Amino acid sequence: MRVPAAEAPIVSRARTRAAEVLSDDPLVLEHSARTARRAAVLSHHIPGSQATDVVAAAWLHDIGYAPHLRRTGFHPLDGALFLMGEDWPERIVRLVAHHSLAALEAPFYGVGHHLGVIEVVTGIDADILVSADLAAGVGDPTPTIEERLEAMRLTAGQVSLVPDDVREVRYAGLRAAHARIESLI
């Protein structure tokens, strides 16, 4: 009998580590929990998923936001570097490093070359993580995918390192990944 991904030892370790690292940021921790729950549901219903990897990565995908882990200022890379230092499985590190098409924005943070040495995970598990992340907003009711993308855009007066056209290409890629997953369930 297959152990549900949410009960696998690596997922339990990820849940515990996320809770420790994000203890000072309950909103990011709640978002990570929602992302992991959604990833568990999706990976259970979609053949070909390596469920334990994607659910563990879902728990850990935003740990790079924790101030004490900040090394580069680019949260996907900061999270991945932390996980490397703790000897997490390579595939989980790769999913965290490249979650939500991070490579598109990394060059504008001056870390494209650093992120580039971590191999990208493509395919169903990367798409599940994108879809779960987009569907797991914070608040009640949970925001729609378009509301999440709108929230990711800058409000008036904010300045971004990433040009608008690059961000829009990323958002289109996120929508496409989500649509691929939705077509499978």
NUTORDO-575640 format. One record per residue (C-alpha): x, y, z; residue in one letter. Coordinates in Angstrom, 3 decimals. Layout:
NUTORDO-575640
         c1         c2         c3   residuo
          X          Y          Z         A
...
//
This chain:
NUTORDO-575640
         c1         c2         c3   residuo
      0.000      0.000      0.000         M
      1.288      3.428     -0.983         R
      1.791      5.935      1.834         V
     -0.026      9.205      1.047         P
      2.495     11.927      0.198         A
      1.305     14.100      3.075         A
      2.345     11.354      5.523         E
      5.748     10.515      4.021         A
      8.767     11.091      6.304         P
     10.364     13.670      3.965         I
      7.109     15.633      3.894         V
      6.860     15.525      7.680         S
     10.450     16.796      7.856         R
      9.608     19.579      5.389         A
      6.484     20.595      7.318         R
      8.451     20.745     10.573         T
     11.323     22.698      9.017         R
      8.980     25.175      7.346         A
      7.205     25.744     10.672         A
     10.549     26.395     12.379         E
     11.994     28.672      9.715         V
      8.781     30.619      9.116         L
      7.655     30.844     12.751         S
      7.990     34.642     12.668         D
      5.889     34.957      9.508         D
      2.528     33.228     10.012         P
      1.148     34.460      6.672         L
      3.938     32.860      4.652         V
      3.672     29.705      6.762         L
     -0.091     29.543      6.141         E
      0.505     30.055      2.420         H
      3.072     27.229      2.465         S
      0.623     24.938      4.264         A
     -2.117     25.717      1.734         R
      0.337     25.148     -1.120         T
      1.367     21.783      0.326         A
     -2.245     20.673      0.847         R
     -3.110     21.577     -2.738         R
      0.041     19.901     -4.080         A
     -0.861     16.720     -2.169         A
     -4.338     16.655     -3.708         V
     -3.054     17.364     -7.212         L
     -0.183     14.879     -7.082         S
     -2.537     12.182     -5.802         H
     -4.819     12.623     -8.814         H
     -2.234     13.167    -11.544         I
     -0.278     10.156    -12.788         P
      3.463     10.526    -13.129         G
      3.968     12.870    -10.205         S
      6.679     12.222     -7.667         Q
      4.274     13.251     -4.945         A
      6.568     13.261     -1.924         T
      9.080     15.531     -3.673         D
      6.502     18.034     -4.855         V
      4.636     18.158     -1.524         V
      7.884     18.579      0.437         A
      8.952     21.324     -1.986         A
      5.560     22.979     -1.552         A
      6.126     23.204      2.202         W
      9.594     24.660      1.632         L
      9.141     26.801     -1.486         H
      8.998     30.180      0.298         D
     11.421     29.627      3.209         I
     13.869     31.924      1.443         G
     11.694     34.835      2.598         Y
     12.865     34.261      6.196         A
     15.189     37.179      7.019         P
     17.763     34.963      8.726         H
     18.146     32.892      5.531         L
     18.648     35.897      3.265         R
     21.900     35.628      1.339         R
     21.141     36.993     -2.110         T
     17.776     38.713     -1.672         G
     16.168     36.356     -4.197         F
     13.971     34.050     -2.125         H
     13.935     30.973     -4.413         P
     17.733     30.877     -4.437         L
     18.065     31.744     -0.751         D
     15.723     28.887      0.141         G
     17.573     26.459     -2.113         A
     20.972     27.431     -0.697         L
     19.677     26.849      2.820         F
     18.287     23.449      1.845         L
     21.576     22.480      0.193         M
     23.362     23.297      3.434         G
     21.017     20.963      5.267         E
     21.509     18.112      2.757         D
     17.951     17.996      1.476         W
     17.378     15.747     -1.540         P
     18.619     17.394     -4.732         E
     15.271     17.244     -6.516         R
     13.503     19.101     -3.698         I
     16.257     21.745     -3.730         V
     15.837     22.090     -7.496         R
     12.047     22.451     -7.229         L
     12.436     25.178     -4.583         V
     15.170     26.998     -6.515         A
     13.158     27.180     -9.708         H
      9.610     27.371     -8.396         H
      7.212     29.605    -10.284         S
      9.608     30.237    -13.176         L
     12.179     31.947    -10.975         A
     14.821     31.835    -13.709         A
     12.983     34.549    -15.640         L
     13.481     37.098    -12.862         E
     16.809     35.916    -11.399         A
     19.036     37.885    -13.810         P
     17.447     41.145    -12.674         F
     18.436     40.347     -9.088         Y
     21.999     39.646    -10.234         G
     21.730     35.940     -9.429         V
     20.901     34.401    -12.795         G
     24.315     32.774    -13.029         H
     23.997     31.340     -9.504         H
     20.517     29.962    -10.100         L
     21.671     28.672    -13.468         G
     23.985     26.104    -11.866         V
     20.988     24.432    -10.226         I
     19.272     22.191    -12.752         E
     15.648     23.029    -13.538         V
     12.917     20.499    -12.832         V
     10.440     20.560    -15.699         T
      7.242     18.681    -16.333         G
      4.344     17.646    -14.199         I
      5.866     18.254    -10.759         D
      7.040     21.766    -11.622         A
      3.551     22.488    -12.978         D
      1.892     21.051     -9.859         I
      4.013     23.308     -7.662         L
      3.110     26.350     -9.787         V
     -0.584     25.503     -9.742         S
     -0.654     24.782     -6.015         A
      1.261     27.986     -5.259         D
     -1.111     30.084     -7.363         L
     -4.199     28.449     -5.855         A
     -2.954     28.885     -2.287         A
     -3.317     32.539     -1.564         G
     -3.664     33.923      1.924         V
     -6.957     35.018      3.391         G
    -10.578     34.005      3.305         D
    -11.919     33.474      0.797         P
     -8.849     32.206     -1.007         T
     -8.088     34.543     -3.906         P
     -8.583     33.396     -7.476         T
     -5.601     32.768     -9.722         I
     -6.077     36.137    -11.420         E
     -6.352     37.870     -8.028         E
     -3.083     36.202     -6.972         R
     -1.356     37.354    -10.145         L
     -2.737     40.864     -9.684         E
     -1.426     40.893     -6.108         A
      2.003     39.943     -7.451         M
      2.009     43.046     -9.621         R
      3.348     46.190     -8.071         L
      1.087     48.818     -6.642         T
      1.423     52.393     -7.811         A
      4.652     53.945     -6.662         G
      6.596     50.711     -6.177         Q
      9.692     50.103     -8.237         V
     10.777     46.696     -9.485         S
     14.109     45.376    -10.651         L
     12.214     43.245    -13.169         V
     10.872     44.953    -16.306         P
      7.105     44.775    -16.778         D
      7.368     42.759    -19.985         D
      9.488     40.083    -18.279         V
      7.039     39.864    -15.374         R
      4.146     39.525    -17.824         E
      5.945     36.707    -19.663         V
      6.406     34.987    -16.298         R
      2.735     35.434    -15.401         Y
      1.711     33.996    -18.768         A
      3.951     30.990    -18.073         G
      2.405     30.546    -14.628         L
     -1.097     30.674    -16.121         R
     -0.082     28.089    -18.740         A
      1.346     25.711    -16.108         A
     -1.819     26.059    -14.037         H
     -3.985     25.403    -17.108         A
     -1.988     22.245    -17.920         R
     -2.671     20.928    -14.414         I
     -6.333     21.905    -14.506         E
     -6.714     19.990    -17.759         S
     -5.517     16.823    -16.008         L
     -7.890     16.853    -13.046         I
//
